Amino acid sequence: MATIGFIGLGIMGRPMAKNLISAGYKLVVYDKFAKFDDLVALGAEGVSSNKEVASKSEIIITMLPNSPHVKEAILGAGGVIEGLKPGTIVVDMSSIAPAASQEVGATLKAKNIAFLDAPVSGGEPKAIDGTLAIMAGGDKAAFEKVKPILEKMGSSVVLVGDVGAGNVTKLANQIVVALNIAAVSEAFVLSTKAGVNPQSVFDAIKGGLAGSTVMNAKIPMILDGNFKPGFRVELHIKDLQNALDTAHNLNVPIPLTAAVMETLQALKVDGMAANDHCAIARYYEKLAKIEVRK
Ligand code: NAD
């Protein structure tokens, strides 16, 4: 079994790394800021730099916040690139700008190292259960080699195209999720203020065309007034910023995404950056001066 280096042991990376240890892989782990004694206690080898992870691994997985962190960890001083061995495959599972994935991929390709961008959807509960949806971009041969490893962290693992395609797919996912939460919020604030019980509205429409995974996940939280993350408003701001930058570079206007971005910005100003993204409902509730609750 290949030795796997795992970099970035936050909300998502830590349970993903645990699932790989449970599956019997030898892990070499590092995080620049978070402690990882718990993973060492489970049998992982803890090291003190990204370079050291690379020098001890055949497959390297990164799970970091955004493009600058990934570029620093892989291409920066003391980074993965300084410790790579021939034949290593680097898999970045962070949600970052597709252009940044392509930059990292091209730099590694010049050194004959395969790179995949393989962001995930599903959040912490699915990271813990090992049932993430994984959307990968890169060389098919490299993908086939790491697929059995990705399947220990996800229940759906799909190669969607070349390097960068994984993060393009993730941006599409994040646009659909953000706009869906906004649409659901707008509709439920209206129907509540019109005097119809929101639980009844949910029960009546969830099985029809308007029903969605987003509605099923978020309406129960909104009805309970539970805005604990989940997926934080500030992370969705990061993803929509990457979507807007990518779209504008391609001359694609995305007006609805821009509108929901401003809603998220308003929530941030209102002190809700660390709330779950279903706090978008709070924005509409404040506009209409009504709460969508049981
Ligand atoms: P997180 O902030 O909890 O974890 C990121 C970790 O990276 C931190 O522990 C940090 O110390 C570490 N780090 C930062 N820079 C580093 C560096 N240069 N070298 C080594 N370690 C470094 O974030 P998260 O919630 O685990 O999310 C990770 C990625 O997954 C993000 O791109 C996010 O958008 C995406 N994602 C998150 C969720 C979710 O629900 N949290 C769901 C799907 C996708």
Residues whose N, C-alpha, C, O or C-beta is under 5 A from the ligand:
A	BS01	NAD	G8 L9 G10 I11 M12 G13 Y30 D31 K32 F33 A34 M63 L64 P65 N66 H69 E72 A73 M93 S94 S95 V120 S121 G122 G123 E124 G230 F231 L235
